[in-house]
Amino acid sequence: MTTFQIAVTVWTVTASKIAEYAVKNAVDFELLISYRYEQMELLYHPKLRFPFSLEKGIAVLEYLLRAVGGEYNYMALLKLAFFADRYHVRKHARPVSMDDYYAFSYGPAGTGLKDILVEPGVIFYEKPCPFVKPSEYYIALTVQDVQDNLFSKSDIQALDFSLYHFAEIGKRYKGEFVLSDISHAYPEWDKYARLFNSGKTKREEIYYEDFLKNADRKHPMFTKHGFDDPFEELSKEDAEDLLEEMQEYSSNVNT
C-alpha cells in the first residue's frame, strides 16, 4: 500500500469516527471535519522542529524579566517570548527560543518555556532556580546576571521588539488578558478560534509556517483593544523564501 493509499484509508476512518462523535455530542460536524482535514496534511508537511536548549530558554525568560523590572505575570511573560519568536521567524527564518509551540485557550505558548515557569521544582531539581513565585500568577527573577552571550544580535533585536511593543500592556491591571486577546488575532492561533470558543479543544499544535502569515489588521481583537499590529506584512514571495530557509535550517539542525 502506498503512502497516499494509507493516508486516504486513515482519513476515511477518521472522518467516520468524527461523524459519529458529532452526532452523539451535537457538535458542528463541518467545523470538526474541516479542521481534522488540515491535520491530515501533516502526512505530507511534517511539523518543523528545532532543538530546544533549556539553557537558552531560561536565558530568554531571564532577559525578558530583567527588562520589565524583575517581576511579571507568567502568562504575559510567555506572550512576550511568543512575540519575540514570531518576529525572529519572520525576519530570520528561525525562532529565538527554538521551542515547540502549542495553542492554548489563553493563546500561543512554548511548551519548554511554560514548563520552566510552571514546574521550576522539576526543571531546577539539582541546581539553583533563578525564579521565584511571589504570588500564584507572578514570576520574579532572583539573579542579576543574564546569559546574554547565548543570544545573537538578531535574537536581541527580536526580544527588544517584543518588549517595546508589548511589555507595557502586560504591566497593566489584568494586562495579561489583553496580551492573550491580542495573541488570538494572529493566524497561528486564530485558525483554531472556533474550536476553542466552542469548548471543543484545550490544546492544539502550532506550526512555525503559520508565523509567516499576516494577521488581519482589522481583526476584532485588535479593534477591541485599540491595538495596531506592529509586525510588518510579508509578501507571498518573502514568506515562501523564509519558509524554504526555515525548512532547510530545521533539517540541518535535526540531522
Buried (B, 14 or more C-beta within 10 A) or exposed (E): EEEEEEBEEEBEEBBEEBEEEBEEEEBEBEBBBEBBEEEBEEEEEEEBEBEBBEEBBBBBBBBBBBBBEBBBBBBBBBBBBBBBBBBBBBBBBBBBBBBBBBBBBBBBBBBBBBBBBBEBEEBBEEEEBBBEBEEEEBBBBEBEEBBEEBBEEBBBBBBBBBBEBBBEBBBEEEBBBBBBBBBBBBBBBBBBBBBBEEEBBEEBEBBBBBBBBBBBEEBEBBEEBEBEBEBEEBEEEEBEBBBEEBBEBBEEEEE
